[in-house]
Each structure stands twice: as structure tokens, then as C-alpha cells.
């Protein structure tokens, strides 16, 4: 597919040179086939969640008014260079306007899926073998969002509607007793217990969208503790499809998030640092004037490769980007390194 080169600044203001990011397109994957029930790659009406481990990409489906039909997950192996869709798996009969809200992929290729069908489901919290699609383990839950949690050795952490604390359970025994629960889990409350998008970074720090339209960063202080939340963005939509991802890069920590609503690719993606300062975002290789009826994006970042995966709900497209500092930022980083070298001399 021919790509249109476009560059845009997101966040509504010019940022200082130290607050700029560039996303360079590596690959774009057309997901239109995944809405066709006759396709082996079928996941449902629209892609709602993405998981990425730097090699393989997975997307999961949300029922956008199809009636009571199956929705599931599909993978793309070696997604930095391939757009070949695999076979769908994790299919669950789903009512309208429900479906998968989260995916996470570990280095072993296990896919953690969070599914919201409106009530607890036997596969609501599930781990699948990404290569085969086989169900490895599951727990009867209705998670608001789920991640592998580095602060607990890669165990599974999930939020629950109505609770301001994360739950954590052994990654090898999802149906077993929780390590941390609604009484002693890490606090993720910033004014609402209706959670939307959630991410946990390499150090266990947590970002969370909530129904009040706030995106909050919770620094992790222990396996079951967090520091005071930092409001990164407010005034966002409070419904489903508000997502974020923490980018632990070699040139700083940043948070990508989406702005729900009808608009364009360029008007519905934004970034901040972990103090809430807006980041100027340059995106190369994608036509940012492409219309979206929802502004529903999901993101997942892999720090080992410095790559970001993104999926857009309305146009049914997935992307892999290389994340680099903007040229001015890189120049300043180079000058800083030179100055440090001179000081050491």
C-alpha cells in the first residue's frame, strides 16, 4: 500500500526542544478482512485493542452493533515487516457494544486478554498461546483492563469497575487466589472507579483513563503501592475506547493517548510527559488527514525495540512505528553528551 508522508504537531502548542517525539512508520496493516465472519482472521466488527512485544502484533474485536455474535483476537507474526493475518482465536459470543478492552503480550509470546461482556465471563481474563491461539489459562472476571505487571514479577494485574485498587494474581494460575485484591492492591483512584484504558510500564508505573475524562499517572512505590497520582490530561471523553501507553525511551518517559470523537488521525492522537507537559508529536509515513468517526485508538510500546503499535477502530488499520526524538531534541541530547564528555575531561 502506498503511504502518504505527513508531518503534524499534536498537543495544540509548540513544545520545547526537549519535549518532542517523532514516530516513523515501519509498517501498516489492513484489518478490513477481520470484520468478515467468513474469514479465518475474523475478530468482529471493529478492532478495539492492540498488543505488541516488538515482534508479533495482536488485535482484538469490539461489537459495534452486530448483534449477539462472536468476537475474538488475531495475530500478525513479524509485524514490523509482514501484514499477513493469522487465524482468529479467543472467540466469545458478545452482545452489542461490548468486547475486548485490552491486550498485552509478553516476551514469550503469551497474549493476555481482558474481555468485558457486561458481566463476568469464564474467559474474561485469559492467557492464550500467541503462536497457536490455544487457551492457556483463564479466570471468571469482568476486567476493566489487564496487563502483565513487572512490579509483581510479570504476574497479571487488572482493574475492576467500582474499585480503586488493582488486583494481582499469579500469571501461572489465573484461577487461583489473588496476591493483592480490592483491600490491599495498588491504589489507582483519581476520582472515579470506572476505569478505561490502563498501562503498566517496565518499572511498574501505571497510567489510567477514567470515566471522569482524566488520564492519571501513578508512580509505583512497591508491589502493592503507588505514590500520589499526577493528572496528565483532563476533559477527555469518559466512555469506552479511551486508551494510553507509557513509552519508556532512552530519551525520556512519555505517555501516548487518544482524544475520542469524530476527527482525523492527526487530531485524535496526543502525547505528554509523565509530569503532564504536552509533547510535540511528529508522525511520518501516515496520512494524518484520514478521517475517523470515533477517535478510538489503542497503543502498546515495546521498549526493547523502541517501537509503538497502534490500532484505529473506525478505519480498521494497525501501525508499527519507530519512536525517536525529534531532530532538535536529538541535537540537544548530543550537545548534552558532548558537554558531559568535556566535563569528564
C-alpha positions as CSV (number, residue, x, y, z in Angstrom):
1,X,0.0,0.0,0.0
2,X,1.3,3.4,-0.9
3,X,1.8,5.6,2.1
4,X,1.3,9.4,2.1
5,X,4.0,11.2,4.0
6,X,2.6,13.7,6.5
7,X,4.0,15.5,9.5
8,X,1.9,17.1,12.1
9,X,2.3,18.7,15.6
10,X,-0.1,17.4,18.1
11,X,-0.9,18.8,21.6
12,X,-2.1,22.2,20.5
13,X,1.1,24.1,21.1
14,X,4.8,24.2,20.2
15,X,6.9,22.4,22.7
16,X,10.4,23.0,23.8
17,X,13.1,21.0,22.0
18,X,13.3,18.7,25.0
19,X,9.6,17.8,24.6
20,X,9.3,16.4,21.1
21,X,8.8,13.0,19.7
22,X,8.9,11.6,16.2
23,X,7.0,8.4,15.1
24,X,8.4,6.9,11.9
25,X,6.1,4.4,10.2
26,X,7.6,0.9,9.9
27,X,4.6,-1.0,8.7
28,X,0.8,-0.5,8.2
29,X,-1.5,-3.5,8.4
30,X,-5.0,-3.5,6.8
31,X,-7.5,-5.2,9.2
32,X,-10.6,-4.9,6.9
33,X,-10.7,-8.6,6.4
34,X,-11.1,-9.2,10.2
35,X,-14.7,-8.0,10.1
36,X,-15.8,-10.7,7.7
37,X,-17.4,-13.7,9.5
38,X,-16.3,-15.9,6.6
39,X,-12.6,-15.0,7.1
40,X,-10.3,-17.2,9.1
41,X,-8.9,-13.9,10.6
42,X,-12.3,-12.8,11.8
43,X,-12.4,-10.8,15.2
44,X,-15.7,-8.9,15.0
45,X,-17.0,-5.6,13.8
46,X,-14.1,-3.3,14.8
47,X,-10.6,-3.7,16.3
48,X,-10.5,-2.2,19.8
49,X,-7.3,-3.3,21.4
50,X,-3.7,-4.0,20.4
51,X,-0.8,-6.0,22.0
52,X,2.8,-5.8,20.8
53,X,6.1,-7.4,22.0
54,X,8.4,-5.9,19.4
55,X,7.9,-8.9,17.1
56,X,4.3,-10.1,16.9
57,X,1.2,-7.9,17.0
58,X,-2.3,-8.9,18.1
59,X,-5.6,-7.1,17.8
60,X,-8.9,-7.9,19.4
61,X,-12.5,-7.0,18.5
62,X,-15.4,-4.9,19.9
63,X,-19.0,-5.4,18.9
64,X,-20.2,-2.2,17.3
65,X,-23.8,-3.2,16.8
66,X,-23.6,-6.6,15.1
67,X,-26.0,-8.4,17.4
68,X,-25.1,-11.4,19.6
69,X,-22.1,-12.8,17.6
70,X,-18.5,-14.0,18.2
71,X,-15.7,-11.5,18.7
72,X,-12.1,-12.6,19.1
73,X,-8.3,-12.0,18.6
74,X,-6.0,-12.3,15.6
75,X,-2.2,-12.1,15.3
76,X,0.3,-10.8,12.8
77,X,3.7,-12.6,13.1
78,X,6.8,-10.4,12.5
79,X,4.5,-7.4,12.1
80,X,7.4,-4.9,11.5
81,X,7.7,-6.4,8.0
82,X,4.6,-8.5,7.4
83,X,0.9,-7.8,7.0
84,X,-0.3,-11.4,6.9
85,X,-3.1,-12.1,9.3
86,X,-3.2,-15.3,11.2
87,X,-6.2,-17.3,12.3
88,X,-8.6,-15.8,14.8
89,X,-8.9,-17.2,18.3
90,X,-10.4,-16.4,21.7
91,X,-13.9,-16.2,20.1
92,X,-16.6,-15.3,22.6
93,X,-20.3,-14.6,21.8
94,X,-20.7,-10.9,22.6
95,X,-23.6,-8.5,23.0
96,X,-23.7,-5.2,21.2
97,X,-21.2,-2.5,22.4
98,X,-19.1,-4.9,24.4
99,X,-16.0,-6.8,23.7
100,X,-12.2,-6.9,24.2
101,X,-10.9,-3.9,26.0
102,X,-7.2,-4.8,26.4
103,X,-4.3,-7.0,25.2
104,X,-0.8,-7.4,26.5
105,X,1.9,-9.7,25.1
106,X,5.0,-10.9,27.0
107,X,8.4,-11.8,25.7
108,X,7.4,-15.5,25.5
109,X,4.5,-14.6,23.1
110,X,1.7,-15.2,25.6
111,X,-1.3,-13.0,25.0
112,X,-3.1,-11.6,28.0
113,X,-6.7,-10.6,27.0
114,X,-9.2,-8.6,29.0
115,X,-12.8,-9.0,27.9
116,X,-15.9,-7.0,29.0
117,X,-19.2,-8.6,28.1
118,X,-21.1,-6.6,30.7
119,X,-20.7,-9.3,33.4
120,X,-18.1,-11.8,34.5
121,X,-17.1,-14.3,31.8
122,X,-15.2,-17.6,32.2
123,X,-12.7,-16.2,29.7
124,X,-13.0,-12.6,30.9
125,X,-9.3,-12.7,32.0
126,X,-7.4,-15.1,29.8
127,X,-3.9,-16.0,28.6
128,X,-3.5,-17.5,25.1
129,X,-0.5,-19.0,23.4
130,X,0.1,-16.4,20.7
131,X,1.5,-18.9,18.2
132,X,-1.3,-21.4,18.3
133,X,-4.2,-19.4,19.7
134,X,-4.7,-22.1,22.3
135,X,-6.2,-21.0,25.7
136,X,-3.5,-21.5,28.4
137,X,-5.5,-20.3,31.4
138,X,-8.4,-18.1,32.3
139,X,-10.4,-16.6,35.2
140,X,-14.1,-15.8,35.5
141,X,-13.9,-12.0,35.6
142,X,-15.1,-8.7,34.1
143,X,-11.9,-6.7,34.0
144,X,-11.9,-3.1,33.1
145,X,-8.3,-3.6,31.8
146,X,-5.5,-6.0,32.2
147,X,-1.6,-6.1,32.0
148,X,1.3,-8.2,32.9
149,X,2.8,-6.4,35.9
150,X,6.7,-6.1,36.2
151,X,6.4,-4.9,39.8
152,X,5.0,-8.4,40.6
153,X,7.4,-10.5,38.5
154,X,5.2,-10.4,35.4
155,X,2.0,-11.6,37.2
156,X,-1.3,-10.5,35.9
157,X,-2.8,-7.2,37.2
158,X,-6.3,-5.9,36.3
159,X,-8.7,-3.2,37.3
160,X,-12.3,-3.8,38.3
161,X,-15.2,-1.4,37.8
162,X,-16.2,0.0,41.2
163,X,-12.8,-0.4,42.9
164,X,-9.9,2.0,43.2
165,X,-7.3,-0.8,43.6
166,X,-5.6,-3.2,41.2
167,X,-6.0,-6.9,41.6
168,X,-2.9,-9.2,41.0
169,X,-2.8,-12.9,40.5
170,X,-0.1,-15.5,39.7
171,X,0.5,-15.5,35.9
172,X,0.7,-19.3,36.0
173,X,-2.6,-19.8,38.0
174,X,-5.2,-17.2,36.9
175,X,-8.0,-19.0,38.7
176,X,-6.0,-19.2,41.9
177,X,-6.1,-16.8,44.9
178,X,-5.1,-13.2,44.3
179,X,-1.8,-11.9,45.6
180,X,-3.3,-8.4,46.0
181,X,-7.1,-7.7,46.0
182,X,-9.6,-4.9,46.5
183,X,-8.4,-4.3,50.0
184,X,-4.7,-4.2,49.6
185,X,-3.8,-3.8,45.9
186,X,-2.1,-0.8,44.4
187,X,-4.2,2.3,44.5
188,X,-5.4,3.6,41.1
189,X,-8.1,6.0,42.3
190,X,-8.2,9.6,40.9
191,X,-11.8,10.5,41.4
192,X,-13.6,7.7,39.5
193,X,-13.7,3.9,39.9
194,X,-15.0,3.4,36.4
195,X,-11.7,2.7,34.6
196,X,-11.0,2.9,30.9
197,X,-7.5,2.5,29.3
198,X,-4.7,1.3,31.5
199,X,-1.0,0.6,31.1
200,X,1.8,-0.6,33.3
201,X,5.4,0.3,32.2
202,X,8.7,-1.6,32.6
203,X,9.1,-0.3,36.2
204,X,5.5,-1.0,37.3
205,X,4.3,2.6,37.0
206,X,0.6,2.9,36.0
207,X,-1.4,5.1,33.7
208,X,-5.2,5.1,33.8
209,X,-8.0,6.8,31.9
210,X,-11.3,7.1,33.9
211,X,-14.9,7.9,33.3
212,X,-14.4,11.5,34.5
213,X,-12.2,12.1,31.4
214,X,-8.9,12.2,33.3
215,X,-5.7,10.5,32.4
216,X,-3.6,9.9,35.6
217,X,-0.1,8.6,36.1
218,X,0.6,6.6,39.3
219,X,4.3,6.2,40.2
220,X,4.9,2.7,41.6
221,X,6.4,2.6,45.1
222,X,6.1,-1.1,45.7
223,X,4.5,-4.3,44.6
224,X,1.2,-3.2,46.1
225,X,1.7,0.5,46.5
226,X,1.6,3.7,44.4
227,X,2.5,7.3,45.0
228,X,0.2,10.3,44.5
229,X,-1.4,10.4,41.1
230,X,-0.4,13.0,38.6
231,X,-3.1,14.3,36.3
232,X,-1.7,14.1,32.7
233,X,-4.8,15.2,30.8
234,X,-8.3,16.2,31.7
235,X,-11.5,17.0,29.8
236,X,-11.3,13.8,27.7
237,X,-14.3,11.7,26.8
238,X,-15.2,9.3,29.6
239,X,-16.6,6.3,27.6
240,X,-15.1,3.2,26.2
241,X,-12.2,3.5,23.8
242,X,-10.1,5.9,25.8
243,X,-6.6,4.4,25.9
244,X,-3.0,5.2,26.6
245,X,0.5,3.7,26.6
246,X,3.7,4.6,28.5
247,X,6.8,4.9,26.4
248,X,10.0,4.2,28.4
249,X,12.5,5.5,25.8
250,X,16.2,6.2,26.1
251,X,15.4,9.9,25.9
252,X,12.7,10.1,28.5
253,X,9.3,8.7,29.6
254,X,6.2,9.7,27.7
255,X,2.5,8.8,27.5
256,X,0.6,8.4,24.3
257,X,-3.2,8.8,24.5
258,X,-6.2,9.3,22.2
259,X,-8.8,12.0,22.1
260,X,-12.2,10.4,21.4
261,X,-14.5,12.0,18.9
262,X,-15.0,12.5,15.2
263,X,-12.0,14.0,13.5
264,X,-8.8,12.9,11.8
265,X,-5.9,10.7,12.6
266,X,-3.9,13.9,13.4
267,X,-6.5,15.4,15.7
268,X,-7.1,12.3,17.8
269,X,-3.6,11.4,19.0
270,X,-1.7,13.3,21.6
271,X,1.3,12.8,24.0
272,X,2.6,14.2,27.3
273,X,5.5,13.5,29.6
274,X,4.9,11.9,33.0
275,X,4.6,15.4,34.6
276,X,1.7,16.2,32.2
277,X,3.6,18.6,29.9
278,X,2.3,18.4,26.3
279,X,4.7,16.9,23.8
280,X,5.0,18.0,20.2
281,X,4.4,14.9,18.2
282,X,5.6,14.4,14.6
283,X,4.3,11.4,12.6
284,X,5.9,10.4,9.4
285,X,4.5,8.0,6.8
286,X,0.8,8.2,7.6
287,X,-1.8,10.5,6.1
288,X,-2.9,12.3,9.2
289,X,-5.9,13.9,7.4
290,X,-7.5,10.4,7.3
291,X,-11.0,10.8,8.8
292,X,-12.0,8.8,11.9
293,X,-15.6,8.7,13.1
294,X,-14.6,7.7,16.7
295,X,-11.0,8.7,17.5
296,X,-10.8,5.3,19.2
297,X,-7.1,4.2,19.2
298,X,-5.2,1.8,21.3
299,X,-1.4,1.7,21.7
300,X,1.3,-0.7,23.0
301,X,5.0,0.2,23.3
302,X,8.0,-2.2,23.3
303,X,11.0,-0.7,25.0
304,X,13.5,-3.3,23.8
305,X,12.9,-2.3,20.1
306,X,11.7,1.3,20.7
307,X,8.6,0.6,18.7
308,X,5.0,1.5,19.2
309,X,2.0,-0.4,17.8
310,X,-1.3,1.4,17.3
311,X,-4.7,0.4,16.1
312,X,-7.6,2.6,14.9
313,X,-11.1,1.4,15.4
314,X,-13.1,3.2,12.6
315,X,-10.7,2.6,9.7
316,X,-9.6,-0.8,10.8
317,X,-5.9,-0.1,10.4
318,X,-2.9,-1.1,12.5
319,X,0.5,0.5,12.5
320,X,4.0,-0.1,13.8
321,X,6.2,3.0,14.4
322,X,9.8,3.5,15.4
323,X,9.9,6.1,18.2
324,X,12.8,8.6,18.1
325,X,13.5,12.0,19.5
326,X,12.6,14.9,17.2
327,X,15.7,16.2,15.4
328,X,16.1,19.3,17.6
329,X,15.8,17.1,20.7
330,X,18.4,14.7,19.4
331,X,20.7,17.6,18.7
332,X,20.3,18.8,22.2
333,X,20.9,15.3,23.6
334,X,24.1,15.2,21.5
335,X,25.3,18.5,22.9
336,X,24.5,17.4,26.4
337,X,26.6,14.3,25.9
338,X,29.4,16.4,24.4
339,X,29.2,18.7,27.4
340,X,29.3,15.8,29.8
341,X,32.3,14.4,27.9
342,X,34.1,17.7,28.2
343,X,33.4,17.9,31.9
344,X,34.8,14.4,32.4
345,X,38.0,15.5,30.7
